[in-house]
């Protein structure tokens, strides 16, 4: 019975903590909405180079790493 009681207590605690986080997030959003929405255009502009770096892997060489310098007959080029 003790294990079942502790499990219910922990799950209730998780719900309380999630509710607290949701409420805190709501308060932060309503109080700082002008700051967040004012910087949003700059964040979108910053996202462009970051997406370019991380999604295209820096556009280093366009050579696939599976290719090698040998021809199809096994001789070197």
N, C-alpha and C positions, 0 to 999 in steps of 0.2 A: 504494500500500500504506500510505502514511503516513496518508492520510485515513481509511481503514478502521480502522486501529489507533487513531487519535484518537477516532473515533466509538464504538468499543467501550469505550475507556477512559472517555469521558464518560458513557456509559450505565451502566457499572459504578459510577462515582462517584455517579450519581444514585440508584442502588439502595442504596448504602452510606449516603448522606445520608438517604434515606427511612427506612431501618432505624434510623438514629440518632435521627431525630425520633420514630419510633414508640416506641422504647425510652425516650427522655426523657419522652414523654407518659405512658407507663405508670408510670414512677417518680414523676412529679409527681402522677398520680392516686392512686396507692397511699399516698404520703406525706401528701397533703393532702385525703384523702377526707373526714375529719371536718369540715374547714373548709368544703369545697364543699357537702356534704350539709346542713350546719347552716345555710347561707345560702340554700339552694334555695327554701324557702317565701317568703322576702323577694324573691327574684328573680322568682318567679311573680307576686307582687303588683305588682312594679314593671313587669312585662311588660304588665299590663292598660292602664294609662294610655299607655304607649308605643305599644301597638298601636292604641289609640284615636286618638292623634295622627297616627301615620304611615299607618295603613290607611284612616282616614276623612278624612284631610286636614284635620283640625281642625274639622270640621263648621261651616265658614264659612256661606256662603249655599248653599241647596239649589237655586239657580237654575242651570240648565245654561247654559254659555257660548255655546251655539249659538243660543239664543233671542235675539230682539231685541225692541225696544219697539213694533214695527209690527204692525198687525193682518194678517189674511190677505189683505185687499184692498189693502195697501200704504199705508193711511192710518195716521197716528200715533194712539196711544191718548190 
